[in-house]
Amino acid sequence: MTTSPHPSPAGARWRNWSGLEEAVPQRVETPTSVDAVVELVRQSREARTGVKMTGTGHSFTAIAAPQHTLLRPEGLSGVLDVDREAMTVTARAGTPLKELNLVLERMGLSLHNMGDIAEQTLAGATSTGTHGTGGTAAGLAAQLAGLELVTGTGEVLRASAQENPDVFDVARVGLGALGILTALTFHVEPLFVLEAHEQPMRWDRALDAYDEMVAAAHHVDMYWFPHTDRMLVKQNVRTDIEPGEQEPPSRAAAWWEDELVSNTVFGGLCRVGSRAPGLVPRINRVAGRALSERRYSDLAHRVFVTPRRVRFREMEYAVPREVGLDVLRECRRVIDASDWRIAFPVEVRTAPADDIALSTAHGRDSLYLAFHVPHDTDHTAYFGGLEPILRAAGGRPHWGKVHTRTAADLAPSYDRFDDFLAMRERLDPDRVFANDHLRRVLGD
Ligand SMILES: Cc1cc2nc3c(=O)[nH]c(=O)nc-3n(C[C@H](O)[C@H](O)[C@H](O)COP(=O)(O)OP(=O)(O)OC[C@H]3O[C@@H](n4cnc5c(N)ncnc54)[C@H](O)[C@@H]3O)c2cc1C
């Protein structure tokens, strides 16, 4: 089974991956060239109808929802250029990350870091600030060396640190509001192997050791099983093992761990938990105990990515790194004191400060706290109960995940918010890329 959303022919419904958002576009096109994108933008501008290019619909919000014309990404896919001297790769914007990973692997190259799936398109993933985890390894948009986009007036702009740097500065996390990206250039490095160490840990020990672990391992990912004292801690360290010499987990071991944490068995447990919420704490204790310590090594992109077949809804906030663990403790206090029964682990990741105007890690080292419920479960009490804590800590919601914030209360969270709005005014004066969600988070 794949994690792509349902296909959406003209007049049919567009749905995001979680099924939480849907829309009925009036027109569906699959442009295969930059010229075709320019023409479609011009037509939309003249007709005063909106146009939206979607990725694979993996955002949990309606940020990608088309309100008139939907441009599908499949026609803009594939690698365009590899520059081994500059160590960059340029690909068309609709290329799925997983395809880029395979092409890079064949060339002995790799991205530095990524999130925990690779289904998304390059443009979709960067546009909402998709991140992985790492004390020094930043999110995908911060790995960009250049981009090409079609603005709301139909102009084709190339941007990098040298060319249109003011556009590059802002458009790397553009929320789909500044233009239609047609190509993206990423910094890459030689293909590398990560050594993964996964171990169950008690809550206190994991939090006490967190700073040390982040300093020692390149990528640390923690999962707390609500209603228990148990965590699963994953630490991935870069090695000098030659690609080809790695020792991936046996198929059976990989199946057991991946299915338990993320997929079939876990999905079954969630269904039992939905029908009998009182059983959730016991289920979480069993799940937390069933996980065992394991070590393996594999190509970096295979270690970063886990298949996700159980659909869910997610809220994730970036809070300042220095207060992050206290915020996590406060969230736990509220969960413990509530009558919610939370079957999904709470995920804890980190990222270093970057310089992109609307990146959730802009200007500060960040801790990311992510909360999930099954895709068909009402999330409002749980997410709504925790959001004030995250917000009070100066938290910034992930642009692709569920939150209730609006332009007025997001603006103070970003010292470059007005720069972003000014760039939007310049690149999309008629708001051909606007939809209801963007009007909510950016204003009219
Ligand atoms: C199972 C799952 C796991 C996830 N894991 C992570 C994770 O580890 N880390 C993390 O940070 N996030 C994660 N996410 C969130 C996900 O990475 C983001 O929501 C991402 O934006 C989805 O990419 P997409 O291709 O599906 O884009 P969509 O959701 O379809 O679109 C996202 C935005 O990009 C815009 N866009 C798409 N294509 C273009 C284009 N060509 N030009 C301009 N704008 C464009 C859209 O208009 C929209 O505004 C996860 C989501 C799911 C469902």
The ligand as an SDF file (V2000), in Angstrom:
LIG
                    3D

 53 58  0  0  0  0  0  0  0  0999 V2000
    2.9370   10.3060    7.3130 C   0  0  0  0  0  0  0  0  0  0  0  0
    3.5250   11.6850    7.3410 C   0  0  0  0  0  0  0  0  0  0  0  0
    4.8090   11.8640    7.8320 C   0  0  0  0  0  0  0  0  0  0  0  0
    5.3600   13.1480    7.8690 C   0  0  0  0  0  0  0  0  0  0  0  0
    6.6160   13.3000    8.3880 N   0  0  0  0  0  0  0  0  0  0  0  0
    7.1470   14.5530    8.5080 C   0  0  0  0  0  0  0  0  0  0  0  0
    8.4430   14.7590    9.0820 C   0  0  0  0  0  0  0  0  0  0  0  0
    9.1400   13.8010    9.4460 O   0  0  0  0  0  0  0  0  0  0  0  0
    8.8700   16.0330    9.2300 N   0  0  0  0  0  0  0  0  0  0  0  0
    8.1210   17.1210    8.8550 C   0  0  0  0  0  0  0  0  0  0  0  0
    8.5550   18.2550    9.0490 O   0  0  0  0  0  0  0  0  0  0  0  0
    6.9280   16.9530    8.2540 N   0  0  0  0  0  0  0  0  0  0  0  0
    6.4210   15.7010    8.0730 C   0  0  0  0  0  0  0  0  0  0  0  0
    5.1980   15.5340    7.4850 N   0  0  0  0  0  0  0  0  0  0  0  0
    4.5410   16.7210    6.9000 C   0  0  0  0  0  0  0  0  0  0  0  0
    4.8820   16.8520    5.3980 C   0  0  0  0  0  0  0  0  0  0  0  0
    6.2530   16.6910    5.1600 O   0  0  0  0  0  0  0  0  0  0  0  0
    4.5060   18.2440    4.8930 C   0  0  0  0  0  0  0  0  0  0  0  0
    3.1790   18.5260    5.1950 O   0  0  0  0  0  0  0  0  0  0  0  0
    4.7760   18.4270    3.4000 C   0  0  0  0  0  0  0  0  0  0  0  0
    4.4190   19.7470    3.0540 O   0  0  0  0  0  0  0  0  0  0  0  0
    3.9830   17.4840    2.5250 C   0  0  0  0  0  0  0  0  0  0  0  0
    4.4840   17.5310    1.2030 O   0  0  0  0  0  0  0  0  0  0  0  0
    3.5210   17.2450   -0.0390 P   0  0  0  0  0  0  0  0  0  0  0  0
    4.3580   16.9850   -1.2390 O   0  0  0  0  0  0  0  0  0  0  0  0
    2.5250   16.2480    0.3300 O   0  0  0  0  0  0  0  0  0  0  0  0
    2.8430   18.6840   -0.2130 O   0  0  0  0  0  0  0  0  0  0  0  0
    1.3260   19.1280   -0.0230 P   0  0  0  0  0  0  0  0  0  0  0  0
    0.9020   18.8050    1.3360 O   0  0  0  0  0  0  0  0  0  0  0  0
    0.5170   18.6230   -1.1630 O   0  0  0  0  0  0  0  0  0  0  0  0
    1.5050   20.7090   -0.1660 O   0  0  0  0  0  0  0  0  0  0  0  0
    2.1680   21.4310    0.8240 C   0  0  0  0  0  0  0  0  0  0  0  0
    2.3600   22.8830    0.3800 C   0  0  0  0  0  0  0  0  0  0  0  0
    3.3040   22.9290   -0.6730 O   0  0  0  0  0  0  0  0  0  0  0  0
    2.7630   23.6890   -1.7490 C   0  0  0  0  0  0  0  0  0  0  0  0
    3.3240   23.1880   -2.9970 N   0  0  0  0  0  0  0  0  0  0  0  0
    3.3480   21.9250   -3.4570 C   0  0  0  0  0  0  0  0  0  0  0  0
    3.9570   21.9170   -4.6670 N   0  0  0  0  0  0  0  0  0  0  0  0
    4.3090   23.1860   -4.9440 C   0  0  0  0  0  0  0  0  0  0  0  0
    4.9800   23.8250   -6.0170 C   0  0  0  0  0  0  0  0  0  0  0  0
    5.4140   23.1350   -7.0740 N   0  0  0  0  0  0  0  0  0  0  0  0
    5.1860   25.1460   -5.9490 N   0  0  0  0  0  0  0  0  0  0  0  0
    4.7710   25.8730   -4.8830 C   0  0  0  0  0  0  0  0  0  0  0  0
    4.1250   25.3330   -3.8440 N   0  0  0  0  0  0  0  0  0  0  0  0
    3.9120   24.0030   -3.8740 C   0  0  0  0  0  0  0  0  0  0  0  0
    1.2760   23.4430   -1.6410 C   0  0  0  0  0  0  0  0  0  0  0  0
    0.5400   24.4180   -2.3640 O   0  0  0  0  0  0  0  0  0  0  0  0
    1.0960   23.5490   -0.1550 C   0  0  0  0  0  0  0  0  0  0  0  0
    1.0910   24.8900    0.2270 O   0  0  0  0  0  0  0  0  0  0  0  0
    4.6200   14.2730    7.4060 C   0  0  0  0  0  0  0  0  0  0  0  0
    3.3290   14.0900    6.8990 C   0  0  0  0  0  0  0  0  0  0  0  0
    2.7850   12.8000    6.8640 C   0  0  0  0  0  0  0  0  0  0  0  0
    1.3890   12.6080    6.3270 C   0  0  0  0  0  0  0  0  0  0  0  0
  1  2  1  0
  2  3  1  0
  2 52  2  0
  3  4  2  0
  4  5  1  0
  4 50  1  0
  5  6  2  0
  6  7  1  0
  6 13  1  0
  7  8  2  0
  7  9  1  0
  9 10  1  0
 10 11  2  0
 10 12  1  0
 12 13  2  0
 13 14  1  0
 14 15  1  0
 14 50  1  0
 15 16  1  0
 16 17  1  0
 16 18  1  0
 18 19  1  0
 18 20  1  0
 20 21  1  0
 20 22  1  0
 22 23  1  0
 23 24  1  0
 24 25  2  0
 24 26  1  0
 24 27  1  0
 27 28  1  0
 28 29  2  0
 28 30  1  0
 28 31  1  0
 31 32  1  0
 32 33  1  0
 33 34  1  0
 33 48  1  0
 34 35  1  0
 35 36  1  0
 35 46  1  0
 36 37  1  0
 36 45  1  0
 37 38  2  0
 38 39  1  0
 39 40  1  0
 39 45  2  0
 40 41  1  0
 40 42  2  0
 42 43  1  0
 43 44  2  0
 44 45  1  0
 46 47  1  0
 46 48  1  0
 48 49  1  0
 50 51  2  0
 51 52  1  0
 52 53  1  0
M  END
$$$$
